[in-house]
Amino acid sequence: DAMVIQNPRYQVTQFGKPVTLSCSQTLNHNVMYWYQQKSSQAPKLLFHYYDKDFNNEADTPDNFQSRRPNTSFCFLDIRSPGLGDAAMYLCATSRDRVDGEQFFGPGTRLTVL
Amino acid sequence: AQSVTQLGSHVSVSEGALVLLRCNYSSSVPPYLFWYVQYPNQGLQLLLKYTTGATLVKGINGFEAEFKKSETSFHLTKPSAHMSDAAEYFCAVTAGYSTLTFGKGTMLLVSP
């Protein structure tokens, strides 16, 4: 089945220690998104790629970076995680931006010690 | 710009009762509207969507929603709740080339 895969499902890191979360998709979609979701809140868009075109949300901290080396893969790098970065990180894809329908991965739960 | 308001952060129903989750939107252009469901420690799963055409939209798991332009609403309903419906539900809107804007979510609690 075509899908969005996130690894790992659970990640524990230490305060200030860089961490990378990965996302892959077999849908061959043009757009990939990264969201941060804290407990009992809506997902908050961090950034998205339309093909290789990177789009950063205005309020996304510089501590968060992303890479998309090819259509299938996208990475979220947190350069110096703080306690406030503990959250669920969701990757999603869509065929294009106009369609709007997004397909989500299962998420990575990040814990910062 | 667009926005979504979900009325009620928590809704409690008994098993077998009608489920009604409310969503109102604001958009300056014709919107596309979505309902997603999220189970604990899972990603979001699309329940249904409205783009154009028929205003009553049927989705998975017996859910449906009706787009009412005059009321700027897109409420989600299910005639008979099941224990497995307990989850968090998000209404979302997109318009034109914009990205999805989510509501704050409604937690559905189902009691036996």
Contacts between the chains, C-beta under 8 A, distances in Angstrom:
chain1	res1	chain2	res2	distance
A	4	B	43	7.5
A	6	B	43	7.8
A	33	B	99	7.4
A	40	B	9	7.9
A	40	B	105	7.4
A	40	B	107	7.7
A	41	B	104	7.1
A	41	B	105	7.4
A	42	B	90	6.2
A	42	B	102	4.0
A	42	B	103	6.5
A	42	B	104	5.3
A	42	B	105	5.5
A	43	B	44	7.2
A	43	B	90	7.7
A	43	B	102	5.8
A	45	B	99	5.9
A	45	B	100	7.5
A	48	B	99	6.5
A	88	B	41	7.6
A	90	B	43	5.6
A	90	B	44	7.0
A	92	B	43	7.8
A	92	B	44	7.7
A	97	B	97	5.1
A	97	B	98	7.8
A	97	B	99	7.1
A	98	B	96	7.5
A	98	B	97	6.2
A	99	B	32	7.8
A	100	B	32	4.4
A	100	B	34	7.0
A	100	B	49	7.7
A	100	B	51	7.7
A	100	B	94	3.8
A	100	B	100	6.4
A	101	B	32	7.9
A	101	B	34	6.9
A	101	B	46	6.4
A	101	B	49	5.8
A	102	B	44	7.9
A	102	B	46	7.8
A	102	B	100	6.1
A	103	B	46	7.5
A	104	B	36	7.7
A	104	B	43	3.6
A	104	B	44	4.4
A	104	B	45	7.1
A	105	B	43	5.2
A	106	B	42	5.7
A	106	B	43	4.7
A	107	B	41	7.2
A	107	B	42	6.8
A	107	B	43	5.0
A	109	B	41	6.6
